[in-house]
Amino acid sequence: MTQIRHRHEGTTDVGTTLVETDVVTTTTARKGLAVLRLAYAVTFLWAFFDKLLALGFSTGAVTNDQGVKTGTDFMAEGAAWLNGGSPTEGFLTFGVPANNPFKDIFNGMAGQPVWDWLFMLGLLGIGLALFAGIGMRVAAAAGALLYMLMYAASLPLTNNPVVDDHLIGAIVLVVLALTLAGDTWGAGRAWARTHLVRRYPVLR
């Protein structure tokens, strides 16, 4: 008599923890997803440190009258978060289009300490989770929410009526979580086998 084994979400057919090799069957694809995960980790961590310290890219850049960057004002007063700057004020004040339907809401959030803290903790937490490959589900949910808020703040779009890099970023994070991309070149597999994650699979 043939034995039938049933597969349950979160486990393989032999009762062990579901890992990336169960859902992504080729080594090349798993490595590609790992590279994508690490690239997105760098974008979140760089944004955090640039706003924290004014490293001269989005924050702390010195420009001339023509708008050309001529230097970096490291830890610039009123720009670096550690030196009195607000990570949300610039984008939410000047980056929201005049005809954005949510302009008043986003302008009201600009520069408020609670939103500064949530934004910076989000950047750091999502970046670290993606880099380490742990907590991918929580990181994907938080990152997708952050991206969708930035998407809403960018409306109406100028280069495409529907899709921009924020929307694509949200989709990518969800895909990385669904494919367990933290298992390759990350600690996702070991993390999944901890008692905490076995008890609360949402932390996977």
Kinemage of the C-alpha trace (Angstrom):
@kinemage 1
@onewidth
@group {chain A} dominant
@subgroup {mainchain}
@vectorlist {calphas} color= white
{ca met a 1} P 0.000 0.000 0.000
{ca thr a 2} L 1.381 3.392 -0.976
{ca gln a 3} L 1.925 5.776 1.894
{ca ile a 4} L 0.657 9.298 1.295
{ca arg a 5} L 2.458 12.153 3.057
{ca his a 6} L 0.760 15.489 3.489
{ca arg a 7} L 2.755 18.724 3.263
{ca his a 8} L 1.884 21.446 5.751
{ca glu a 9} L 2.856 25.070 5.453
{ca gly a 10} L 6.077 25.695 7.366
{ca thr a 11} L 7.261 22.084 7.209
{ca thr a 12} L 8.565 19.691 4.608
{ca asp a 13} L 7.077 16.275 3.962
{ca val a 14} L 9.476 14.717 6.472
{ca gly a 15} L 8.506 17.043 9.277
{ca thr a 16} L 11.482 19.364 9.196
{ca thr a 17} L 11.385 23.119 8.829
{ca leu a 18} L 10.563 24.403 5.347
{ca val a 19} L 13.708 25.880 3.807
{ca glu a 20} L 14.507 27.728 0.601
{ca thr a 21} L 15.537 24.588 -1.278
{ca asp a 22} L 11.945 23.360 -0.919
{ca val a 23} L 10.491 26.355 -2.764
{ca val a 24} L 13.374 27.432 -5.044
{ca thr a 25} L 14.866 24.357 -6.638
{ca thr a 26} L 17.905 25.696 -8.490
{ca thr a 27} L 21.134 26.899 -6.900
{ca thr a 28} L 21.526 29.739 -9.391
{ca ala a 29} L 18.065 31.122 -8.604
{ca arg a 30} L 18.718 30.963 -4.857
{ca lys a 31} L 21.994 32.850 -5.262
{ca gly a 32} L 20.262 35.427 -7.440
{ca leu a 33} L 17.632 35.992 -4.764
{ca ala a 34} L 20.369 36.267 -2.128
{ca val a 35} L 22.158 38.954 -4.158
{ca leu a 36} L 18.856 40.811 -4.574
{ca arg a 37} L 18.208 40.563 -0.819
{ca leu a 38} L 21.644 41.913 0.068
{ca ala a 39} L 21.325 44.732 -2.456
{ca tyr a 40} L 18.070 45.852 -0.877
{ca ala a 41} L 19.646 45.528 2.581
{ca val a 42} L 22.366 47.954 1.499
{ca thr a 43} L 19.783 50.458 0.213
{ca phe a 44} L 17.983 50.520 3.569
{ca leu a 45} L 21.163 50.618 5.682
{ca trp a 46} L 22.777 53.291 3.508
{ca ala a 47} L 19.660 55.475 3.733
{ca phe a 48} L 19.749 55.089 7.519
{ca phe a 49} L 23.406 56.067 7.921
{ca asp a 50} L 23.231 58.854 5.334
{ca lys a 51} L 20.364 60.489 7.214
{ca leu a 52} L 21.958 59.755 10.584
{ca leu a 53} L 25.392 61.211 9.784
{ca ala a 54} L 24.896 63.322 6.622
{ca leu a 55} L 27.284 61.354 4.423
{ca gly a 56} L 26.845 63.678 1.476
{ca phe a 57} L 24.523 61.781 -0.840
{ca ser a 58} L 20.888 62.531 -0.032
{ca thr a 59} L 21.955 64.342 3.143
{ca gly a 60} L 24.880 66.706 3.723
{ca ala a 61} L 25.777 67.349 0.083
{ca val a 62} L 27.305 70.765 -0.649
{ca thr a 63} L 26.203 72.127 -4.027
{ca asn a 64} L 26.956 75.244 -6.057
{ca asp a 65} L 24.447 77.614 -7.663
{ca gln a 66} L 24.043 75.213 -10.591
{ca gly a 67} L 23.104 72.372 -8.266
{ca val a 68} L 26.361 70.496 -8.852
{ca lys a 69} L 27.786 68.710 -5.813
{ca thr a 70} L 31.079 70.263 -4.731
{ca gly a 71} L 31.667 68.553 -1.389
{ca thr a 72} L 30.244 66.934 1.712
{ca asp a 73} L 29.294 68.610 4.973
{ca phe a 74} L 29.684 65.571 7.223
{ca met a 75} L 27.425 65.725 10.297
{ca ala a 76} L 25.955 68.942 8.902
{ca glu a 77} L 24.016 70.942 11.468
{ca gly a 78} L 20.312 70.782 10.741
{ca ala a 79} L 20.822 67.945 8.239
{ca ala a 80} L 22.303 64.938 10.082
{ca trp a 81} L 19.763 63.403 12.439
{ca leu a 82} L 22.426 63.364 15.162
{ca asn a 83} L 22.933 67.095 14.671
{ca gly a 84} L 19.395 68.428 14.761
{ca gly a 85} L 18.175 67.338 11.337
{ca ser a 86} L 14.890 65.617 10.511
{ca pro a 87} L 14.993 62.501 8.299
{ca thr a 88} L 11.403 63.051 7.117
{ca glu a 89} L 11.156 66.811 6.737
{ca gly a 90} L 12.802 67.245 3.350
{ca phe a 91} L 10.909 64.570 1.429
{ca leu a 92} L 7.534 65.060 3.095
{ca thr a 93} L 7.709 68.856 2.763
{ca phe a 94} L 9.271 69.354 -0.660
{ca gly a 95} L 9.048 65.914 -2.271
{ca val a 96} L 5.269 65.595 -2.273
{ca pro a 97} L 3.759 66.952 -5.522
{ca ala a 98} L 1.472 69.981 -5.200
{ca asn a 99} L -1.444 68.015 -6.674
{ca asn a 100} L -0.932 64.952 -4.490
{ca pro a 101} L -4.302 63.991 -2.939
{ca phe a 102} L -2.579 63.269 0.402
{ca lys a 103} L -0.306 66.325 0.425
{ca asp a 104} L -1.761 67.887 3.588
{ca ile a 105} L -1.418 64.607 5.492
{ca phe a 106} L 2.206 64.063 4.496
{ca asn a 107} L 3.134 67.720 5.048
{ca gly a 108} L 1.680 67.444 8.543
{ca met a 109} L 3.883 64.432 9.274
{ca ala a 110} L 7.059 66.153 8.109
{ca gly a 111} L 9.617 66.788 10.826
{ca gln a 112} L 7.527 65.283 13.624
{ca pro a 113} L 9.759 63.334 16.056
{ca val a 114} L 7.477 60.306 16.181
{ca trp a 115} L 7.635 59.890 12.389
{ca asp a 116} L 11.386 60.549 12.372
{ca trp a 117} L 11.915 57.758 14.900
{ca leu a 118} L 9.577 55.307 13.171
{ca phe a 119} L 11.178 56.001 9.815
{ca met a 120} L 14.752 55.609 11.050
{ca leu a 121} L 14.027 52.514 13.134
{ca gly a 122} L 12.253 51.062 10.120
{ca leu a 123} L 15.230 51.683 7.834
{ca leu a 124} L 17.651 50.157 10.340
{ca gly a 125} L 15.493 47.182 11.302
{ca ile a 126} L 14.540 46.261 7.747
{ca gly a 127} L 18.117 46.674 6.550
{ca leu a 128} L 19.565 44.487 9.304
{ca ala a 129} L 16.904 41.802 8.849
{ca leu a 130} L 17.539 41.638 5.109
{ca phe a 131} L 21.300 41.612 5.582
{ca ala a 132} L 21.171 38.789 8.138
{ca gly a 133} L 18.384 36.903 6.364
{ca ile a 134} L 16.249 36.613 9.492
{ca gly a 135} L 12.781 37.915 10.237
{ca met a 136} L 12.122 38.164 6.502
{ca arg a 137} L 8.336 38.118 6.875
{ca val a 138} L 8.295 41.010 9.332
{ca ala a 139} L 10.906 42.897 7.307
{ca ala a 140} L 8.914 42.376 4.103
{ca ala a 141} L 5.693 43.594 5.714
{ca ala a 142} L 7.351 46.655 7.262
{ca gly a 143} L 9.365 47.432 4.144
{ca ala a 144} L 6.365 47.051 1.852
{ca leu a 145} L 4.361 49.394 4.089
{ca leu a 146} L 7.173 51.967 4.032
{ca tyr a 147} L 7.467 51.720 0.267
{ca met a 148} L 3.703 52.060 -0.211
{ca leu a 149} L 3.624 55.185 1.955
{ca met a 150} L 6.402 56.668 -0.165
{ca tyr a 151} L 4.503 55.590 -3.274
{ca ala a 152} L 1.400 57.403 -2.023
{ca ala a 153} L 3.504 60.486 -1.263
{ca ser a 154} L 4.865 60.457 -4.837
{ca leu a 155} L 1.463 60.520 -6.554
{ca pro a 156} L 0.725 61.455 -9.246
{ca leu a 157} L 3.694 59.734 -10.865
{ca thr a 158} L 5.617 61.529 -13.595
{ca asn a 159} L 7.349 58.733 -15.540
{ca asn a 160} L 4.635 56.073 -15.453
{ca pro a 161} L 0.963 56.338 -14.522
{ca val a 162} L 0.990 53.283 -12.225
{ca val a 163} L 4.417 51.810 -11.457
{ca asp a 164} L 7.486 53.410 -9.860
{ca asp a 165} L 10.506 52.173 -7.939
{ca his a 166} L 8.640 52.285 -4.607
{ca leu a 167} L 5.944 49.911 -5.843
{ca ile a 168} L 8.553 47.606 -7.351
{ca gly a 169} L 10.481 47.656 -4.060
{ca ala a 170} L 7.384 46.567 -2.143
{ca ile a 171} L 6.821 43.679 -4.560
{ca val a 172} L 10.469 42.590 -4.354
{ca leu a 173} L 10.412 42.438 -0.551
{ca val a 174} L 7.301 40.258 -0.606
{ca val a 175} L 8.910 37.931 -3.156
{ca leu a 176} L 12.070 37.654 -1.035
{ca ala a 177} L 10.001 36.632 1.979
{ca leu a 178} L 7.896 34.137 0.016
{ca thr a 179} L 11.003 32.474 -1.420
{ca leu a 180} L 12.784 32.295 1.962
{ca ala a 181} L 15.670 34.243 0.450
{ca gly a 182} L 17.339 34.635 3.843
{ca asp a 183} L 18.418 30.981 3.812
{ca thr a 184} L 21.095 31.487 1.139
{ca trp a 185} L 24.113 33.507 2.345
{ca gly a 186} L 22.107 34.354 5.451
{ca ala a 187} L 21.064 32.961 8.815
{ca gly a 188} L 17.478 32.262 7.789
{ca arg a 189} L 17.696 28.481 8.030
{ca ala a 190} L 19.216 28.472 11.515
{ca trp a 191} L 16.788 31.199 12.608
{ca ala a 192} L 13.824 29.121 11.382
{ca arg a 193} L 14.843 26.223 13.613
{ca thr a 194} L 14.893 28.229 16.826
{ca his a 195} L 12.208 27.580 19.408
{ca leu a 196} L 10.950 31.163 19.090
{ca val a 197} L 10.314 30.929 15.346
{ca arg a 198} L 8.836 27.437 15.598
{ca arg a 199} L 6.377 28.840 18.112
{ca tyr a 200} L 5.715 32.075 16.187
{ca pro a 201} L 6.189 31.298 12.451
{ca val a 202} L 5.397 34.905 11.522
{ca leu a 203} L 8.942 35.700 12.705
{ca arg a 204} L 10.394 33.463 9.984
